[in-house]
Amino acid sequence: MTLKLRNTWAYQGGDRWKWTAFIDDYGSGELEEVKFVDYYLHESFPNPVRRVDTRDNGFELSTGGWGTFELEAFAHMKNGKKIRMRHGLKLEYEPRQGKSRGN
């Protein structure tokens, strides 16, 4: 299984970032087997459990905040399996924008 949870970030100033979490299959085609993804954000977020069912953008979830935490997601596969993924959210001042490598 090559599915990895990753994120992009954009520093907004004032210790605030916009960020997007997504699932990357590194070109393997495995995203086609994912039905939807449930993201589990830090408990300080309103509605910390968020479901995304848009495959064409890697099941992107965009939001923002001020700090890092361990993001957890479950990819629900078309065959009924559930794949758990974790990723330490990456937010940096420099470069002001970037993309994590994936765990």
N, C-alpha and C positions, 0 to 999 in steps of 0.2 A: 504494500500500500504506500503510495507516494504522496498522499494528501497531507499538506502542512498548513498550519494556521500562521498567517503573517500579518503585518500591518504597515501602513504608510503613515507619515506624520508631516505636519506643517506647523512650525512655531508661529504663533500669532502675536507674541509679545506679552508682557505682564505675567509670565509663568503659565501661559495657556497655550494649548495645542488643539488643532483639529486633527483627527486621525480616522483611519479607515481600516477595519479588520477584513480579511478575506481568506479564502481557501485557495491554495495553489496546488496544482497537480503536476507541475513542471513538465507539461506537454504530454503526459501519459494517457490522457483521455478519461481518467477516472472521474472527473467532475460530471461527466455524462451519467454516471451511476448514482449521483447524489440527488435525493428528492428535495430535501430542505436542510437548513442548518439552524440549530438553536445555540445562541451565544449567551454566556453567563458573565455579565459585567460585575464590577465591584458593587457591593450592596449599597453604596452611597448614590448610585445612579437611580433616577426614577425608572420604574419598570426594568429591573436589571436582567430579566430573561427576555431575549428578543429573538423572534423567528424570522428568518430570511429565506425566501423560496425563489429568488431570482438567480438562476445559474449563469447567465451570459456574462456577468461581471464578477464571477468567482464568489457569489453569495456575499457581496460586500455589505458591511454594516458601517455607516459613518456617524461619528459623534465627536465630542470634544471633551476636554477636561484639563486638569492641572497636574496629574501625577500618574505614575506607573502602577500596575498591578498585574497579577497573573490572570490572563484572560483564558477562559475555558469555553470550548465549543463541542457540540456533538453533531456530526454529520449523519443524517438519517438516510440510509441507502435505499434504493428502489427494491432491493431484495429483502428488506426488513432489518438488516444489521444496523447497528449504531456504533459509530467510530468516535471515540473520545480524543480530543486534541487539547493541548495546553500551550500557551505562548506568553512569555514575559513581554508585556506591551513595551515597545521601544519608542521613546520620545527623546529627542536630542535638541539642544540649542544650536549646535553646529554639526553638520549642516542644518540649515533651517528647515529643509525638506528632505525626506529620505524614505527608504523602504527597508524593512527588516529582512533578514535572511531566512528566517523560519527555523523552528527547533527540530 
